[in-house]
Amino acid sequence: MSDEPEAQDQRGEDARLAALDERLKTVREREEMRNKPNAGAQTDESYRLGNRVLAELIAGIGGGAFIGWTIDQLIGRGHWGLLVVMGLGTFAAFRNIIRISTRRSE
């Protein structure tokens, strides 16, 4: 008779452990689905948009600096051409970035 309560406890514990294992498996599957990388058209589009914004920023600042430096070398008057044209290039780059970011998605 002393074996009977232990057998019942083991069966109860086994059922609880099985239920816990099932819940853990379900949670793990949901977590894997949530953390799964989104590989698709939307990710590709976002990547292209980010590259375009970076290119606009680099081209605006770098192009302005190069043109300004060239003007300074031709005129020979300090660094005012570099500062002014680089500022204009930065302004144009940010204007283009704002235009890109406000464009409606299709």
C-alpha positions as a Markdown table, in Angstrom:
| # | Residue | x | y | z |
|---|---|---|---|---|
| 1 | Met | 0.0 | 0.0 | 0.0 |
| 2 | Ser | 2.9 | 2.4 | 0.5 |
| 3 | Asp | 3.7 | 2.1 | -3.2 |
| 4 | Glu | 0.4 | 3.4 | -4.3 |
| 5 | Pro | 0.7 | 7.1 | -3.2 |
| 6 | Glu | 4.2 | 7.3 | -4.8 |
| 7 | Ala | 2.8 | 5.9 | -8.0 |
| 8 | Gln | 0.0 | 8.5 | -8.1 |
| 9 | Asp | 2.5 | 11.3 | -7.4 |
| 10 | Gln | 4.8 | 10.2 | -10.1 |
| 11 | Arg | 1.9 | 10.1 | -12.6 |
| 12 | Gly | 0.8 | 13.5 | -11.6 |
| 13 | Glu | 4.4 | 14.9 | -11.8 |
| 14 | Asp | 4.8 | 13.2 | -15.2 |
| 15 | Ala | 1.6 | 14.9 | -16.5 |
| 16 | Arg | 2.7 | 18.3 | -15.2 |
| 17 | Leu | 6.2 | 17.8 | -16.7 |
| 18 | Ala | 4.7 | 16.8 | -20.0 |
| 19 | Ala | 2.4 | 19.9 | -20.0 |
| 20 | Leu | 5.3 | 22.1 | -19.1 |
| 21 | Asp | 7.4 | 20.6 | -21.9 |
| 22 | Glu | 4.5 | 21.3 | -24.3 |
| 23 | Arg | 4.2 | 24.9 | -23.2 |
| 24 | Leu | 7.9 | 25.5 | -23.5 |
| 25 | Lys | 7.9 | 24.0 | -27.0 |
| 26 | Thr | 5.1 | 26.3 | -28.1 |
| 27 | Val | 6.9 | 29.3 | -26.6 |
| 28 | Arg | 10.1 | 28.4 | -28.3 |
| 29 | Glu | 8.4 | 28.0 | -31.7 |
| 30 | Arg | 6.7 | 31.4 | -31.3 |
| 31 | Glu | 10.0 | 33.0 | -30.3 |
| 32 | Glu | 11.8 | 31.5 | -33.3 |
| 33 | Met | 9.1 | 32.8 | -35.7 |
| 34 | Arg | 9.3 | 36.3 | -34.1 |
| 35 | Asn | 13.1 | 36.4 | -34.4 |
| 36 | Lys | 13.2 | 35.0 | -37.9 |
| 37 | Pro | 14.7 | 37.5 | -40.3 |
| 38 | Asn | 12.4 | 39.1 | -42.7 |
| 39 | Ala | 13.8 | 38.3 | -46.1 |
| 40 | Gly | 11.6 | 39.8 | -48.7 |
| 41 | Ala | 10.7 | 42.7 | -50.9 |
| 42 | Gln | 10.2 | 45.1 | -48.0 |
| 43 | Thr | 13.7 | 44.4 | -46.6 |
| 44 | Asp | 15.2 | 44.8 | -50.0 |
| 45 | Glu | 13.4 | 48.1 | -50.5 |
| 46 | Ser | 14.5 | 49.5 | -47.1 |
| 47 | Tyr | 18.1 | 48.5 | -47.8 |
| 48 | Arg | 18.1 | 50.3 | -51.2 |
| 49 | Leu | 16.6 | 53.4 | -49.7 |
| 50 | Gly | 19.2 | 53.5 | -46.9 |
| 51 | Asn | 22.0 | 53.2 | -49.5 |
| 52 | Arg | 20.5 | 56.0 | -51.5 |
| 53 | Val | 20.3 | 58.3 | -48.5 |
| 54 | Leu | 23.9 | 57.5 | -47.6 |
| 55 | Ala | 25.0 | 58.1 | -51.2 |
| 56 | Glu | 23.2 | 61.5 | -51.3 |
| 57 | Leu | 24.8 | 62.6 | -48.1 |
| 58 | Ile | 28.3 | 61.6 | -49.1 |
| 59 | Ala | 28.0 | 63.0 | -52.6 |
| 60 | Gly | 26.6 | 66.3 | -51.4 |
| 61 | Ile | 29.2 | 67.0 | -48.8 |
| 62 | Gly | 32.2 | 65.4 | -50.8 |
| 63 | Gly | 31.2 | 67.0 | -54.1 |
| 64 | Gly | 30.7 | 70.4 | -52.4 |
| 65 | Ala | 34.1 | 70.1 | -50.7 |
| 66 | Phe | 35.9 | 69.2 | -53.9 |
| 67 | Ile | 34.3 | 71.9 | -56.0 |
| 68 | Gly | 35.0 | 74.5 | -53.3 |
| 69 | Trp | 38.6 | 73.4 | -53.0 |
| 70 | Thr | 39.0 | 73.6 | -56.8 |
| 71 | Ile | 37.6 | 77.2 | -56.7 |
| 72 | Asp | 40.0 | 78.1 | -53.9 |
| 73 | Gln | 42.9 | 76.7 | -55.9 |
| 74 | Leu | 41.9 | 78.7 | -59.0 |
| 75 | Ile | 41.2 | 81.9 | -57.3 |
| 76 | Gly | 43.8 | 81.6 | -54.5 |
| 77 | Arg | 41.8 | 83.3 | -51.8 |
| 78 | Gly | 41.8 | 81.4 | -48.5 |
| 79 | His | 39.3 | 78.7 | -47.8 |
| 80 | Trp | 36.1 | 80.6 | -48.3 |
| 81 | Gly | 35.1 | 78.8 | -51.5 |
| 82 | Leu | 35.5 | 75.4 | -49.8 |
| 83 | Leu | 33.4 | 76.5 | -46.8 |
| 84 | Val | 30.6 | 78.1 | -48.9 |
| 85 | Val | 30.3 | 75.4 | -51.6 |
| 86 | Met | 30.6 | 72.6 | -49.0 |
| 87 | Gly | 27.8 | 74.3 | -47.0 |
| 88 | Leu | 25.7 | 74.5 | -50.2 |
| 89 | Gly | 26.4 | 70.8 | -50.9 |
| 90 | Thr | 25.3 | 69.8 | -47.4 |
| 91 | Phe | 22.1 | 71.8 | -47.8 |
| 92 | Ala | 21.4 | 70.2 | -51.1 |
| 93 | Ala | 22.1 | 66.7 | -49.7 |
| 94 | Phe | 19.7 | 67.2 | -46.8 |
| 95 | Arg | 17.1 | 68.6 | -49.1 |
| 96 | Asn | 17.3 | 65.5 | -51.3 |
| 97 | Ile | 17.2 | 63.2 | -48.2 |
| 98 | Ile | 14.0 | 65.0 | -47.0 |
| 99 | Arg | 12.5 | 64.6 | -50.5 |
| 100 | Ile | 13.3 | 60.9 | -50.5 |
| 101 | Ser | 11.9 | 60.4 | -47.0 |
| 102 | Thr | 8.6 | 62.2 | -47.7 |
| 103 | Arg | 7.9 | 60.3 | -50.9 |
| 104 | Arg | 4.9 | 58.0 | -50.6 |
| 105 | Ser | 5.4 | 54.3 | -50.8 |
| 106 | Glu | 3.7 | 52.5 | -53.6 |
